Amino acid sequence: MHHISFVSFSLTYNCLEYLSNELFYEIFEYLDVYYVYKAFSNLNIRFENLINCPSFLLRINLQTDSKSIIEQRCQQFIIPNRHRIRSLNLIGQLLIDEVFNHHIINSSFTRLELLILNSITIHKLPIILSSLNSLPCLFSLIILMQYYDFNVDDIYQSILSLSTLKYSYLSVFNYESSSAIMPIVINEYVSTIKYLVIDHSCSVNSLISLLCCTPQLRHLTCKRLIRVDENIREISSITTPYLTYIYIGVCYINFSVFEIFIKKISSRLKELHIHIFGIIDYLDANRWEQLIKEHMPHLRKFYFTYEQSINNKVRYPSYTIINQFNSSFWIQRKWFFELELNYNKIRFSIHPCRYIEKNLL
């Protein structure tokens, strides 16, 4: 007798709604919140509760040239959810003007931590910055703007006055610093900023004045450090007990001025990045050794780059100068010297051992 067996197959269907709330929130992080609301609002009770949960904080990126769309987003989406907005990225001068014309950025934005003003012009900026004082949780401010005929120091006075700010990034395209921040700023402002990014040309005295106003500073980035006709010896020493990281993208001051700058900041640096173009005095290993031993004793990571164009009018460093970077001082710290040469440029660099190993891998 033959036995017939029946095998049943069950099909498992995966449904979007089976995903956990936590996974949905992770997915929402990668999407424009406006479209999240447009897609899931009024879909069902679960998604309605999900997107309207008070713990679901919103990150909003807004870019449009349409006044009607800006007004619609403000009235129907931003204002009703203002108590849940964590970050707000406004791109374009027209958009920024329209948003602030509605007077929506005020103390009712109780959770706003990050504000980005992208492609803003100077004429509205002072008014906007003064209105930000009412924000109780504004920790990070990023301003990206074109250069017009104005003094950037006035902007910094407003930024320094923001009482909750921890991170400040100011980018001014094609700006050349021509004056120091007025000494009165030092007396009037003591900022809470811990991370400062200066993405424009900045004179040494302007930088020192900013450091006088930011005693809580941990990380400093200056994309372009220049020298003007100033006497930095007249500025008293600065107390920066928490400053452990400095990045100087391009340094155009001579080595003696840089030495004075380092001595004035009462350095507790642990990491220093500096990029030099054509100022050969920076290739003096003995001066670096003395400066580090006496004024940067906590330095652990040193990233130094020197670049110079190849032509007949430029003096080149001798082998004796270069070989000084192979002494026991550099070897004990595992800071190694490299030389690169191509058809139009010569490049010297010093990096920690791990940096070189990483690049080789």
C-alpha positions in Angstrom: 0.0 0.0 0.0 1.4 3.3 -0.9 1.3 6.2 1.5 0.9 9.6 0.1 2.2 12.5 2.2 1.3 16.1 1.6 3.7 18.8 2.3 2.3 22.2 3.0 4.2 25.3 2.3 3.5 28.5 4.2 4.4 31.8 2.7 5.7 34.6 4.9 4.8 38.1 3.8 6.9 41.0 5.1 4.9 44.0 5.9 6.2 47.5 6.4 4.2 47.9 9.5 6.1 45.0 11.1 9.2 47.2 11.5 9.8 48.6 15.0 9.3 52.2 15.9 13.1 52.5 16.6 13.9 51.4 13.0 11.4 53.8 11.6 13.0 56.7 13.5 16.4 55.7 12.1 14.9 55.7 8.6 13.4 59.1 9.2 16.9 60.5 10.0 17.7 60.1 6.3 14.6 61.7 4.9 13.3 65.2 4.7 10.9 65.5 7.6 8.4 67.4 5.6 8.0 64.4 3.2 7.9 62.1 6.2 4.8 64.0 7.4 3.4 64.1 3.9 3.8 60.3 3.4 2.7 59.0 6.9 0.3 61.6 8.3 -3.3 60.4 8.4 -2.1 57.0 7.1 -3.2 55.1 10.3 -3.2 55.7 14.1 0.1 54.0 14.6 2.0 56.2 12.2 0.1 59.3 13.3 1.3 58.6 16.9 4.8 57.8 15.6 5.4 61.1 13.8 3.7 63.2 16.4 5.4 61.7 19.4 7.0 64.6 21.5 10.3 62.6 21.7 10.6 62.5 17.9 12.7 65.7 17.2 12.8 67.1 13.8 15.7 68.0 11.5 14.5 70.4 8.8 16.3 71.3 5.6 14.5 74.0 3.6 15.6 75.2 0.1 13.3 77.0 -2.3 12.9 80.2 -4.2 9.1 80.2 -4.0 7.6 82.6 -1.5 4.3 80.7 -1.5 6.0 77.4 -0.7 8.1 79.1 2.1 4.9 80.6 3.6 3.1 77.3 3.4 5.9 75.4 5.1 6.1 78.0 7.8 2.4 78.1 8.6 1.5 74.5 8.1 4.6 72.7 9.2 7.3 74.6 11.0 5.3 76.8 13.3 3.0 74.0 14.5 6.0 71.8 15.3 8.4 74.5 16.5 8.7 73.0 20.0 10.1 69.7 18.4 12.6 71.1 15.9 16.2 70.1 16.8 18.0 71.5 13.7 17.0 74.0 11.0 19.0 74.4 7.8 17.9 77.5 5.7 19.5 77.7 2.3 19.3 80.9 0.3 18.8 84.6 1.1 15.2 84.9 -0.1 14.2 81.9 2.0 16.0 83.2 5.1 14.4 86.7 4.7 11.0 85.2 4.3 11.3 82.9 7.3 12.5 85.6 9.6 9.9 88.0 8.2 7.4 85.7 9.8 9.2 86.1 13.1 9.1 82.4 13.8 12.5 82.0 15.3 11.9 82.8 19.0 11.9 81.3 22.5 9.1 79.0 21.5 11.7 76.9 19.6 12.6 75.3 22.9 14.5 72.3 21.4 16.4 74.1 18.6 20.1 73.1 18.9 21.5 73.7 15.5 20.8 76.6 13.1 22.4 76.8 9.6 22.1 80.0 7.7 23.4 79.1 4.2 24.1 81.8 1.5 23.1 84.7 3.7 24.0 88.3 3.0 25.2 90.9 5.6 22.2 93.3 5.7 19.9 90.9 7.6 22.5 89.1 9.7 22.8 91.5 12.7 19.0 91.6 13.2 18.8 87.8 12.9 21.7 87.2 15.3 20.1 89.5 17.9 16.9 87.5 17.8 18.7 84.3 18.5 19.4 85.3 22.1 15.9 84.1 23.1 16.7 80.5 22.0 17.3 78.4 25.2 19.1 75.5 23.6 21.0 76.9 20.6 24.3 75.1 20.9 25.5 75.2 17.3 25.5 78.0 14.8 26.8 77.8 11.2 26.8 80.8 8.9 27.9 80.6 5.3 28.0 83.9 3.4 29.6 85.8 0.5 31.9 88.7 1.2 30.5 92.2 0.9 31.9 95.4 2.1 31.7 94.9 5.8 33.8 94.2 8.9 33.5 90.6 10.0 34.4 91.6 13.6 30.9 93.0 14.0 29.5 89.6 13.3 31.7 88.0 15.9 30.5 90.5 18.5 26.9 89.2 18.0 28.0 85.6 17.9 30.0 85.9 21.2 26.9 87.3 22.9 24.8 84.2 22.4 24.7 82.7 25.9 24.2 79.0 25.1 26.4 78.6 22.1 29.0 75.8 22.1 29.9 75.5 18.4 30.4 78.4 16.0 31.3 78.2 12.3 31.6 81.3 10.2 32.5 81.0 6.5 33.0 84.2 4.5 34.0 83.5 0.9 36.8 85.8 -0.4 37.2 87.8 2.8 40.5 89.4 3.7 40.9 90.5 7.3 42.2 94.0 7.5 41.7 95.0 11.2 41.8 93.5 14.6 38.8 93.0 16.8 38.4 96.1 18.9 39.7 95.7 22.5 36.3 96.7 23.9 35.0 93.2 22.8 37.3 91.6 25.2 35.8 93.5 28.1 32.2 93.0 27.1 31.9 89.4 26.1 32.8 86.1 27.8 31.6 83.4 25.4 30.6 79.8 26.2 31.9 78.6 22.8 34.0 75.4 23.0 34.5 74.7 19.3 35.3 77.7 17.0 35.8 77.4 13.2 37.0 80.5 11.4 36.6 79.8 7.7 38.0 83.1 6.3 41.2 85.1 6.4 41.9 86.1 10.0 44.7 88.3 11.4 46.8 87.3 14.4 45.4 90.0 16.6 41.8 89.2 15.6 42.4 85.6 16.5 44.0 86.6 19.9 41.1 88.9 20.6 38.7 86.0 20.0 40.6 83.7 22.2 40.4 86.4 25.0 36.6 86.1 24.7 36.4 82.3 24.7 38.0 80.9 27.8 36.0 77.6 27.5 37.5 76.9 24.0 38.6 73.3 23.3 39.0 73.2 19.6 40.2 76.0 17.3 40.2 75.9 13.5 41.5 78.8 11.5 41.4 78.2 7.7 43.7 81.1 6.8 45.9 83.0 9.3 47.4 86.2 8.0 49.5 89.0 9.3 48.7 92.7 9.0 50.5 95.7 10.4 49.9 94.9 14.1 52.1 94.5 17.1 51.0 91.4 18.9 53.6 91.9 21.6 51.3 94.6 23.1 48.6 92.1 23.8 48.8 90.4 27.2 48.9 86.7 27.7 45.7 84.7 27.3 44.4 82.0 29.6 43.0 79.1 27.5 43.2 76.1 30.0 41.0 73.8 27.9 42.4 74.5 24.4 43.9 71.2 23.3 43.5 71.3 19.5 44.5 73.9 16.9 44.2 73.5 13.1 45.6 76.3 10.9 44.7 75.5 7.3 47.1 78.0 5.7 49.6 80.1 7.7 51.0 83.3 6.2 52.7 84.8 9.3 56.4 84.5 9.9 57.7 82.0 12.4 58.7 84.6 15.0 55.1 85.9 15.1 53.8 82.3 15.4 56.1 81.7 18.3 54.7 84.8 20.1 51.2 83.6 19.4 51.9 80.1 20.9 53.5 81.6 24.0 50.6 84.0 24.6 47.9 81.3 24.7 49.4 79.5 27.7 49.3 76.4 25.6 48.0 73.0 26.8 47.9 71.7 23.2 47.7 68.0 22.6 47.3 68.3 18.8 48.5 70.9 16.3 48.0 71.0 12.5 49.7 73.8 10.5 50.3 74.3 6.8 53.0 76.7 5.5 53.7 78.1 2.1 57.2 79.2 1.3 58.3 80.6 4.7 61.5 78.7 5.1 62.1 79.7 8.7 59.5 77.1 9.7 62.0 74.4 8.6 64.2 75.1 11.7 63.9 71.9 13.7 65.8 73.4 16.6 63.3 76.3 17.0 60.4 73.9 16.8 62.0 71.6 19.4 62.5 74.5 21.8 59.0 75.9 21.3 57.4 72.5 21.9 59.5 71.7 24.9 58.9 75.0 26.6 55.4 76.0 25.5 53.6 72.9 24.2 54.8 70.2 26.6 51.5 68.2 26.3 51.7 68.0 22.5 51.1 64.4 21.3 50.1 64.8 17.6 52.0 67.2 15.3 50.9 67.6 11.7 53.2 70.0 9.8 53.2 70.6 6.1 55.6 73.0 4.2 55.1 73.6 0.5 57.2 75.6 -1.9 57.0 76.2 -5.7 60.0 75.2 -7.7 61.6 78.1 -9.6 64.9 79.9 -9.9 64.0 82.8 -7.7 63.4 80.9 -4.5 65.9 79.8 -1.9 65.6 76.1 -1.1 66.3 74.4 2.3 69.6 72.6 2.5 70.1 69.0 3.4 71.5 70.0 6.8 68.3 71.8 7.7 66.1 68.9 6.6 68.3 66.3 8.4 67.7 68.1 11.8 64.2 66.6 11.9 65.8 63.1 12.3 67.2 63.8 15.8 66.2 61.9 18.9 63.6 64.5 19.9 61.5 63.6 16.8 62.2 59.9 16.9 61.2 59.5 20.5 57.8 61.1 19.8 57.4 59.0 16.6 57.0 62.1 14.5 58.5 61.3 11.1 59.6 63.6 8.3 58.7 63.1 4.6 59.8 64.7 1.4 57.7 64.8 -1.8 58.9 66.3 -5.1 57.0 66.8 -8.3 57.6 68.9 -11.4 56.5 72.2 -9.9 56.4 71.9 -6.2 58.4 70.6 -3.2 56.6 69.4 -0.1 57.9 68.6 3.4 55.7 67.1 6.0 55.8 65.8 9.6 53.2 63.3 10.8 52.8 60.8 13.7 53.8 57.3 12.9 50.2 56.0 12.9 49.2 58.6 10.2 51.9 57.2 7.9 51.0 53.6 8.6 47.3 54.4 7.8 48.3 56.0 4.5 50.5 53.1 3.5 47.7 50.6 4.2 
